[in-house]
Amino acid sequence: MTRITILPVPTTSGKPSYFAVAGDKQSFGNSAGEALDALTEQLAEEQGSTLVIVQHWQPDAFFGMVERQQLEDLMSRWRLARDQNQSLSAAEQRALEALIEAELHASAARTEAMLYELTQ
């Protein structure tokens, strides 16, 4: 069985893009469906059934409410600065990059937890 996970990815525009992954195959899209379609093109037709998991942008045990709010606030400030041809302060930029990195790690941990649940 092929397992596909689709995750929203925060973008600088404020509208999420989507990341789809199945094993060593990956794709991005402007919607979950677009990411899924792009990934499906990479998969062999004879792989049989497919399980698709879409992770919504909500606080969880891997990336909590406080972190999500901080990320949203910093992304809003980043967009405002960008629109005014300015930059975030160095401290804000470091904090934003650290939160993005933390969410990527949380996404990986979330995927591992889902995989564990599926194999039990």
C-alpha positions, 0 to 999 in steps of 0.5 A: 500500500502506498501512503501519501501525506499532504501537509500545508506549508506556510508561505510568504503570501499568507496562503499555504502551499502543500507538500505531498510525500510518499516514501522518497517521492515529493511534490508541492502544489498550490492546493492539496489536490495539486500536490497529490496530482503531481505526486501521483504522476511520480508513482508506479501504476502497479502499486495498488491501493493508496492511503492519503493523509491530509494534515490540517494547520492546527496546534498539536503535540508537535507544534503547539498553539503558542508556536503557531501564534508566534509563527503567524505573527512573525509571518504577518510582520515579515509580509508587512516589512516586505510590502514596505521594502523593509526587512525584519530585525535580525532577531525577528528573522532568526526567530522566524527561521527557527519557528519554520525549522521547528514546524518542519521537524514537527511535520516529520515527527507527526508523519512518523507518529501517523505511520506508527499508528497505521502499522499497529 
